[in-house]
Amino acid sequence: MKKILVTGGAGFLGSHLCEKLLNRGDKVYCLDNLYTGSLNNLESFKSNANLEFINHDIINPVDLKVDEIYNLACPASPVHYQAKAIETWKTSVFGIYNMLELARKNDARILQASTSEVYGDPEVNPQKEEYRGNVNPIGPRACYDEGKRAAESLCFDYFRKYNTKIKVIRIFNTYGPRMNKEDGRVVSNFIVQALTGADITIYGDGTQTRSFCYVADLINGIVAMMDSDVNFQGPVNLGNPFEFTMLELAKKVVVKVGSSSKIIFRDLPVDDPLQRKPLIDLAKKKLKWESRIQLEEGLEYTITYFRSLLDVNR
Ligand code: UDP
């Protein structure tokens, strides 16, 4: 039985990952400081004897015997990371330092959850791994973007100096059940607004694009990367290349929910990327992975989740 540490294990992605690893029969240390994570996310599998929850902040070191580390801990929504910008920077940078030290001590594999945000507001579309990005280093998104960039560079420093078994993934926008309804992400906002009859808030004119991956697909990709050839460090993009505008998404959600909400327009946040779409050729080749659940189906599952969470019968 493998002993696996998942930092950010009570978060949206972390909880799905813990569940998958437990179903596989692994021992899982689910570590979280519960800033954006929630014990509610562990509800459906908390009785599994192989699950151990540790309330801890990876800004501080941790000592455990582990075979693998998935480092997912970090607020990922602009609302949350901007409210705690300095903590976010520390989580990314001190956090990965502490986890790399733990990996080195245990001779463990370590997977770093990096992000499409390392590409910033990209001048090329779609983005492939070689693209070095267009990030504003002093803007309000920098604590997250630059924090994640620094984390990637430290992973590769440990690889070069200590031959640490690193794996770096760049996660593109992901959605699905257990998204935090208050974290301000577009999919959760639109669905909650549509279900409650509130106005649907589009930032800017709604022509900016994103590409959304359903959570179950993404988790398969994350595990495939951890389990891949030790000589493949990445970074590798994980996401669904199907790209659409936020206006298209708003209209689709309104129709799917059968909502009477109207669409309104608000100011576009500072440094909000205008376009984003992953090139996933590398993941296809090295991991034999690509997303399978398309937007229509994934939205159905997510709407069903929020409908029961909010207890609405719309
Ligand atoms: N967005 C929007 N309305 C909302 C929340 C977000 O139009 O209520 C836009 C946001 O400006 C961005 C896109 O949707 O262009 C995706 O935002 P999100 O915060 O989900 O992800 P990220 O910006 O990190 O890609």
Residues whose N, C-alpha, C, O or C-beta is under 5 A from the ligand:
A	BS01	UDP	A76 G184 R185 V186 V187 N189 T201 I202 Y203 Q208 M246 D272 P273
